[in-house]
Amino acid sequence: MALLVDKLRPRTLDALSYHPELSDRLRSLAQSGDFPHLLVYGPSGAGKKTRIIATLKELYGPGVEKIKIDARVFQTTSNRKLEFNIVSSVYHMEITPADVGNYDRVVVQELLKEVAQTQQVDMGAKQRFKVVVINEADHLTRDAQAALRRTMEKYSPNLRLILLANSTSNIIAPIRSRCLLVRVAAPTETDICSALSLAGKKEGWTESEVLNQRIAKESGRNLRRALLMFESIYAQNEKVTDKTPIPPPDWEALVTLTADEILAERSPARLLQVRARLYDLLTHCIPPTTILKTLTFKLVARVDDALKSDVIKWSAFYEHRIKLGSKVIFHLEAFVAKFMRIYEGYLMGMDF
Amino acid sequence: MKTGSRKVVDDSDEEEDAAPVKPSTAKAKPKSQPKPEETKDEPTTSSDYFASTKKRGRPAKAPEPPKPDNSQEDTASAKSKKAAEEPAKSKKSTSRASAKKDTKVIEDETLGDNDIFASEYGKVGKGDDEYVAGGDSDDGSDFEVFEVKPAAAKPKRGPAKKSSRSDEDEDVVMEDLPKISAPKALPGRKRKSEALIDEDEDEDFEAPKKQTKKAAAKPKSTASPAAKKPKASPTKGKKEDKVESKEIQDIFDSIPTIDAPEPPQGEAKKWKFGQQQSRDPEMAGTKELPTGEENCLAGLSFVFTGVLESLGRDEGSQLVKKYGGKVVGAPSSKTSYVVLGGDAGPKKLETIAKHKLKTINEDGLFELIKRLPANGGDGKAAEKYAEKQRADEEKVRAMAAEIDAEEKRKAAAAKPAKTSQAPKSASTAQQTPSSSQPVSSGDLWTTKYAPTSTSMICGNKAPVEKLQNWLRNWHRNAKLDFKKGGADGSGTYRAVIMHGGPGIGKTTAAHLVAKLEGYDIVETNASDTRSKKLVETSTLGVLDTTSLQGYFAAEGKQIEGEKKKLVLIMDEVDGMSAGDRGGVGAVAAIVKKTKIPIILICNERRLPKMKPFDNITFEIPFRRPTADQIRARLSTICFREGLKIPPPVLDGLIEGTNADIRQVINMLSTARLDQQGLNYEQGKDMSKAWEKHIILKPWDIVSKILSAQMFAPSSTTTLNDKIALYFNDHEFSYLMLQENYLKTKPTLAGRHQGKEQKLKALELMDNAASGISDGDLVDRMIHGTQQQWSLMPVHAVFSFVRPASFQYGNFSERAGFTSWLGNNSKQGKMSRYVKEIQGHMRLRTTGNRDEIRQQYLPLLQEKIIRRLMDEGKESVESVIDLMDEYYLTREDFDAMVELGLGPMNESKIKIETQTKATFTRLYNSRSHPMPFIKASNVVAPKKGAKEKPDLEDAIEESDEEEVVDEVKDDEEELDLKKDKYVSLPKKKKAPAKGKKAKKAEDDDEEKPKKGRGKAKAKA
């Protein structure tokens, strides 16, 4: 028994519960026989991938659901061996080039060419082209994106690309212009509530409307997150009421703790402790921007209004630096130091 | 105390020759004469006091007072009488003064050392008033005295003795004196002669100056007495019956002393770490440093305490040292001056009060420097100093003579050798021409002046003796099979290991001792490869053999029978590096069974790689000799080479090189090339230029840059110096700084109090942190795609210097090593885990890595780990079901445990061992779905068989197939081992032959993997 979020995942376009107009469009695209390259973007947990898989099913039939993982080895120019996992069915292939970091260009070039140069031999196949789904397309390097450009045009009879991204901002214009842009917006809170209650009904759990709303709000309109939270509440509590607390994920609990520590004492010694906490979060694979964002919101909620704009300003400042720099801890620490200083200055009522 | 007594004798010698000089000075300043006499009173009384105490000790001398009178009369009446008498008289008067001086000496250094002089105090005390009269008469007789002198001066010691004989009754001391000096070694006698020419001596060491001196003395007395005054003054001091000459005393008196504050009463405050905020002066560098006569503080000792107005501690002591003064750490009765600043230590104040020391402030010190004449003038301290100098000079000269003799001997030895056209050794041959005077031979000075006897080795006397003992007794010990330890326990060792810093004479000592003990030396050092094999083979020939030199010699040379003994000296044992693999072990093995003595030499004994020598070698540690031990030797060399380097400069060089004799000698040798002497500044510059450049360790770097002195206003380090500090280790320095910048007590915040201080500290912290953040952006430009390495100095400033400039101060805890590296690699490991987990879950989930970590993992932890913790083994079954659903493996489970944070932290996860065991057992017994197809055919491995030449194919066709198959099998096995999803069955049929084996394997694989559609082995 898998988790709810995966167990109850809609398999067809018809089963999708929200954005019906988008589902309709995808269906008609799939049936048109002239399927374009797609660039699907939207926030995490909006249902991009689910929608794409449903579309693929619409394109090829149930054959796309028979998937397997291929581990393939690529050799870079510097003779380094890269192991790369490919999820594939007979009709499509799903890759995450960002897995190999800076070598994604190699993967994109070799793999796509290989796929594009082989024609579909199964005469019974619905479509003559294969689809390659590229996850995290916004994390592709410029080189890899440039490598994609030509491939997309040259091999279009045999190959269609579906790029998945959180935002289009990192994708170069030539690629954007070659794709049909499909935006999958985050579900509204009502959408989430109805999805949750549907899930609850299927599982036969006692329902609590208020709790569902709270979860929807807490999840930040992320349906995956909402469903996982939903399940974890039911896993932890025998009886669920409207007031049942939503357990925060482990890392968020730690960030909250850190925020408390910062607010409780402002001193170099405390900053040392905070640094240890930040290191802890970073080593456990929490992205620095997530840490900074979460921490900022925890702090902002607890400081005086007069300080809020300042805190946000510095948070944004150092988030930018995290992107510019290489050793993120320096910037996180600098943010905390800055916060301590302005907070202490405010508390003492003087500007130093 | 040998030197001490010698010195004293020296004094009395001076008195004799002092006589001629004295009048000149007296004449030079007749006007000022009365004054000093008045000021004299105090010292006289003090010496009186001493005299009286001494008198008690030797009552026999007490009834002498009237005698000086007689002599006085004698001289007065018989001015033109006998020349011999003149010195006698002068001696008498001088003896009084000298006695006074001696009192001082005794008082200061060697209390109660010499009874003879003590006996004179009586005279001095009593003779005081007479002296005044005598002095007058002396003044009158000045000219006669000098006229007579030439005659008297010739029989140098003669007159002295004679006079003492004539004055026997009155002066017992005089009788004693010759007796003491007579049995003395030659140097003492020589010294005496030099003492006579004492004035000139300062400028010139040449002994045959007697005549000129006399010539010089005369004009001096008549024409320009004032010019000579300072030099003559040491002797004159006695005349005046004052310890200090009037002028010096004037200066001393005029120096504004300040009152030392009362030492705080009651319980001393506990010294706190942070309390010592800053020892830096408030107005550092505001005052101009005075310039004075050379060596003007000679013989004076200073103590610095408290914070001075403008002078830093270091600068202060530099200044004093520069002018020949001595800087002592704590005040004592011998301290001449205490330079007092604000906030002086209570302990020091107590000592000051106790000894009634003179306290001055820094202005006083400046005044002293400005006004004191060169070489300390005729101050008593300066005199003392001068005497010490003289004694040193004596030694130097004696040593120089020794070297001369040595060289002559060598030259003599070389001459016959030359004639028989077989030079003994290259060095002696080269040195032949230098017998008469030092001519620059081809040798390095370090070789030229290498010690030729154990007594010539500077310092480390005991270790050298130990070594000698051990070597001498080696063969006896060998007969006893190294069973008896002997007096120093060295008898049980077949080898010694000498260790100590560079340039302190280890190798020299080893060679010298071996030579003196009659051994033939076989030496290996770092220039030889010394791997295990080579050590074993090369030493094999040495260990059981005797030297040929014991049996044969070059033509015309004596066979040195005792030379058949061999000693193996292995130098620079710690220099055995990567190329000398196993070398240390091999040497240690040899040491255990050697038949000849082995001397090992190294710098660092404590290195782990030197461990094999523990317990099998006798340890002889060498220490750095002190400046005193080296100075004499160095002076000798300078003297012989005609270099004029004052002792303070030599001391500076020694200090600057960390007592590395070899380096100092090399420096002198370099200096000699274009200079005749060195002054203090030059010496300092030189030792700075020769400074051994040490690459600092990361810890040192960070503690240096964050130290309170680094950014203090008085600091002389420039921005470039600080940047240079960064470049000591540019990869670590900024990381270390980032790790430790929060661990200081910032000096800048120290000026504030309470809340302000707290806020200031936060401000500094913020500035430093943002500086580090700036630095990271630069770092990205350097290590990013652009690789702009020219930005390194910018990075140094942003990430290293600037943060330190805010946060500098004393460390409140130990500096730690940067945690960034560890955390970075941990992060790498963890992200591999996440990648792995995401890879496995991929068939079921749609999230990327971050989403898996942030959203799935908390729930999975809840559903898997927490359940195992809470529900125990009942839950194991369903937990494994869930894991299988997501294709998670056992490793992924461990990874999940490790990835937990906060409430799910790994340390807080406690699963009962029983549950764990059940889990493991159950997991292993079940089969699990596999999402994987291993596409191993992407990079087709080259098959060796295919590339085989056709020829072989043709010959052995039947074999060929088998070969191919086997190759395949091998590959498969390898693959299986790498593949963690496949648990290889332990027993495995030996890959018998081609297809059969392959089939068996296919079966094996199929079993554990249910969900595997296509067996990978089909490849």
Interface residues (C-beta under 8 A of the other chain):
Chain A: M1 A2 L3 V5 D6 R9 S44 G45 K48 K49 T50 I53 I67 K68 I69 D70 A71 R72 V73 F74 Q75 K81 N85 V87 T96 D99 N135 E136 N222 R224 R225 L228 E231 S232 A235 Q236 P247 P249 D250 W251 A253 L254 L257 R266 S267 P268 A269 L271 L272 R275 Y279 D280 L281 L282 T283 H284 C285 I286 P287 T290 Y318 R321 L324 G325 S326 K327 I329 F330 H331 E333 A334 V336 A337 K338 M340 R341 E344 G345 M348 M350 F352
Chain B: Q738 L742 K743 K755 E756 K758 L759 K760 A761 L762 E763 M765 D766 A768 A769 S770 I772 S773 G775 D776 L777 D779 R780 H783 G784 S819 W820 N823 K826 Q827 M830 S831 Y833 V834 K835 G839 R842 L843 R844 T845 T846 G847 N848 R849 D850 E851 R853 Q854 Q855 Y856 L857 P858 L859 L860 Q861 E862 K863 D881 L882 E885 Y886 L899 G900 L901 G902 P903 M904 P931 F932 I933 K934 A935 S936 V938 V939 G1013
